[in-house]
Amino acid sequence: MKSDTQQMGRAQKEQTLQLFLPATTKREITLRAAESGETVRVTVLRALEAYGFFVPEDAFVDRRKQR
């Protein structure tokens, strides 16, 4: 059975999470995102998912506007 969070998916309003990281950690996240061609947001969401947190599949979409 899925939890309430899993059933809501993206229908749930997104919220901001702001945190302080060591500069080297932030740089490594940024570099990994650039190497994979993904946004930093998607890179962090993938890491959270790998750690066992539920992340809705449609959260991995690049939300930046196309030019």
C-alpha positions, 0 to 999 in steps of 0.5 A: 500500500502506498503512503499518502505522500506517494499517492499525492505525487505532484498534486502536492504543492512543492515547497522550498528547502534551503540549506547550507552545504560545504562549498566543496559539496555544492561544487561536486553536486554542480559538476555532477549535474553538468556532467549528466546534463541534468539540473542540480534539482534533478541531481539532488532528487535522484540522490534523495531517491537513492537514499530511500526517500519517495520522489514522484517520477514526474518530479524529475522533469526539467522545469526550465523554460525552453528557448 
